Amino acid sequence: MPSPRVRFAPSPTGYLHVGGARTALFNWLYARHSGGVFVLRIEDTDVERSSSEMVAGILDGMRWLGLDWDEGPEVGGAHGPYFQSERLSRYREAAGRLVASGHAYYCYCQPDELKA
């Protein structure tokens, strides 16, 4: 059985909080216990509320807790980039393939229609 890959993907819209720290700890412990890989990915697609200060705070909080990551910001890895905003072209390509193959479609709904 292959080694598991687990990830923690906080959004840098605030500092690392106790709920996020708990999730990170559980994933980190599982990866270490099972000989797996712990990946840190920053979900920074909320451009209005995300900030580099919050990214630094999350990384500092992880280090303060003693939770090191095998792949992610500052350490790199084979499956980067590890900032979600840097992966948008990959997502557009995948969505295009899904539409082209008939497995997805464009939605032309207005925002008010979706809220209903």
C-alpha positions as a Markdown table, in Angstrom:
| # | Residue | x | y | z |
|---|---|---|---|---|
| 1 | Met | 0.0 | 0.0 | 0.0 |
| 2 | Pro | 1.4 | 3.4 | -0.9 |
| 3 | Ser | 2.2 | 6.0 | 1.7 |
| 4 | Pro | -0.6 | 8.4 | 2.3 |
| 5 | Arg | -0.4 | 12.1 | 1.3 |
| 6 | Val | -2.3 | 14.4 | 3.5 |
| 7 | Arg | -2.7 | 18.1 | 3.3 |
| 8 | Phe | -3.6 | 21.2 | 5.4 |
| 9 | Ala | -4.8 | 24.1 | 3.3 |
| 10 | Pro | -5.5 | 27.2 | 5.4 |
| 11 | Ser | -6.9 | 30.4 | 3.9 |
| 12 | Pro | -4.7 | 33.4 | 4.7 |
| 13 | Thr | -7.6 | 35.6 | 5.7 |
| 14 | Gly | -6.7 | 35.5 | 9.3 |
| 15 | Tyr | -4.2 | 34.0 | 11.7 |
| 16 | Leu | -4.0 | 30.2 | 12.4 |
| 17 | His | -6.8 | 29.5 | 14.8 |
| 18 | Val | -7.4 | 26.6 | 17.2 |
| 19 | Gly | -9.7 | 24.7 | 14.7 |
| 20 | Gly | -7.1 | 25.0 | 11.9 |
| 21 | Ala | -4.3 | 24.0 | 14.3 |
| 22 | Arg | -6.3 | 20.9 | 15.3 |
| 23 | Thr | -6.8 | 19.9 | 11.7 |
| 24 | Ala | -3.2 | 20.4 | 10.9 |
| 25 | Leu | -2.1 | 18.4 | 14.0 |
| 26 | Phe | -4.3 | 15.4 | 13.1 |
| 27 | Asn | -3.1 | 15.4 | 9.5 |
| 28 | Trp | 0.6 | 15.8 | 10.6 |
| 29 | Leu | 0.3 | 13.0 | 13.2 |
| 30 | Tyr | -1.3 | 10.7 | 10.6 |
| 31 | Ala | 1.4 | 11.4 | 8.1 |
| 32 | Arg | 4.2 | 10.9 | 10.6 |
| 33 | His | 2.6 | 7.7 | 12.1 |
| 34 | Ser | 2.1 | 6.1 | 8.7 |
| 35 | Gly | 5.3 | 7.2 | 7.0 |
| 36 | Gly | 3.3 | 9.5 | 4.7 |
| 37 | Val | 3.8 | 13.0 | 3.4 |
| 38 | Phe | 2.3 | 16.2 | 5.0 |
| 39 | Val | 1.6 | 18.9 | 2.4 |
| 40 | Leu | 0.9 | 22.5 | 3.3 |
| 41 | Arg | -1.0 | 24.4 | 0.6 |
| 42 | Ile | -2.1 | 28.0 | 1.0 |
| 43 | Glu | -5.7 | 28.7 | -0.3 |
| 44 | Asp | -5.1 | 32.3 | -1.2 |
| 45 | Thr | -7.8 | 32.7 | -3.9 |
| 46 | Asp | -9.9 | 35.2 | -1.8 |
| 47 | Val | -7.8 | 38.1 | -3.0 |
| 48 | Glu | -9.8 | 40.7 | -1.2 |
| 49 | Arg | -9.2 | 39.3 | 2.3 |
| 50 | Ser | -5.9 | 37.3 | 1.8 |
| 51 | Ser | -2.6 | 38.9 | 2.7 |
| 52 | Ser | 1.1 | 38.0 | 2.9 |
| 53 | Glu | 1.0 | 39.0 | 6.6 |
| 54 | Met | -1.5 | 36.3 | 7.3 |
| 55 | Val | 0.6 | 33.7 | 5.3 |
| 56 | Ala | 3.6 | 34.6 | 7.4 |
| 57 | Gly | 1.4 | 34.2 | 10.5 |
| 58 | Ile | 0.2 | 30.8 | 9.5 |
| 59 | Leu | 3.7 | 29.6 | 8.7 |
| 60 | Asp | 5.0 | 31.0 | 12.0 |
| 61 | Gly | 2.1 | 29.3 | 13.9 |
| 62 | Met | 2.8 | 26.0 | 12.3 |
| 63 | Arg | 6.5 | 26.2 | 13.2 |
| 64 | Trp | 5.6 | 27.3 | 16.8 |
| 65 | Leu | 3.4 | 24.2 | 17.1 |
| 66 | Gly | 6.3 | 22.1 | 15.8 |
| 67 | Leu | 4.5 | 21.0 | 12.7 |
| 68 | Asp | 6.9 | 20.8 | 9.8 |
| 69 | Trp | 5.7 | 20.1 | 6.3 |
| 70 | Asp | 7.3 | 17.9 | 3.6 |
| 71 | Glu | 6.0 | 19.9 | 0.7 |
| 72 | Gly | 4.7 | 23.4 | 0.5 |
| 73 | Pro | 5.8 | 27.1 | 0.9 |
| 74 | Glu | 9.4 | 27.6 | 1.7 |
| 75 | Val | 10.3 | 23.9 | 1.1 |
| 76 | Gly | 8.9 | 23.3 | -2.3 |
| 77 | Gly | 8.2 | 19.8 | -3.6 |
| 78 | Ala | 7.3 | 17.8 | -6.7 |
| 79 | His | 3.7 | 18.8 | -6.9 |
| 80 | Gly | 3.8 | 22.6 | -6.6 |
| 81 | Pro | 3.0 | 25.3 | -6.7 |
| 82 | Tyr | 1.7 | 25.4 | -3.2 |
| 83 | Phe | -0.2 | 28.7 | -3.4 |
| 84 | Gln | -3.7 | 28.1 | -4.8 |
| 85 | Ser | -3.6 | 31.4 | -6.8 |
| 86 | Glu | -0.6 | 30.1 | -8.7 |
| 87 | Arg | -2.5 | 27.0 | -9.9 |
| 88 | Leu | -5.4 | 28.8 | -11.6 |
| 89 | Ser | -4.1 | 28.0 | -15.1 |
| 90 | Arg | -4.2 | 24.3 | -14.3 |
| 91 | Tyr | -7.8 | 24.5 | -13.1 |
| 92 | Arg | -8.8 | 26.4 | -16.3 |
| 93 | Glu | -7.2 | 23.7 | -18.4 |
| 94 | Ala | -8.9 | 20.9 | -16.5 |
| 95 | Ala | -12.3 | 22.7 | -16.7 |
| 96 | Gly | -11.8 | 23.2 | -20.5 |
| 97 | Arg | -11.1 | 19.5 | -20.9 |
| 98 | Leu | -14.3 | 18.7 | -19.0 |
| 99 | Val | -16.4 | 21.0 | -21.1 |
| 100 | Ala | -14.8 | 19.7 | -24.3 |
| 101 | Ser | -15.6 | 16.1 | -23.4 |
| 102 | Gly | -19.2 | 16.9 | -22.4 |
| 103 | His | -18.6 | 16.2 | -18.7 |
| 104 | Ala | -19.2 | 19.8 | -17.6 |
| 105 | Tyr | -21.0 | 22.8 | -19.0 |
| 106 | Tyr | -21.0 | 26.6 | -18.7 |
| 107 | Cys | -23.6 | 28.1 | -16.3 |
| 108 | Tyr | -25.2 | 31.3 | -17.5 |
| 109 | Cys | -27.2 | 31.9 | -14.4 |
| 110 | Gln | -27.3 | 35.3 | -12.8 |
| 111 | Pro | -26.0 | 35.6 | -9.2 |
| 112 | Asp | -29.5 | 36.3 | -8.0 |
| 113 | Glu | -30.8 | 33.1 | -9.5 |
| 114 | Leu | -28.1 | 31.1 | -7.7 |
| 115 | Lys | -29.0 | 32.6 | -4.4 |
| 116 | Ala | -32.6 | 31.6 | -4.7 |
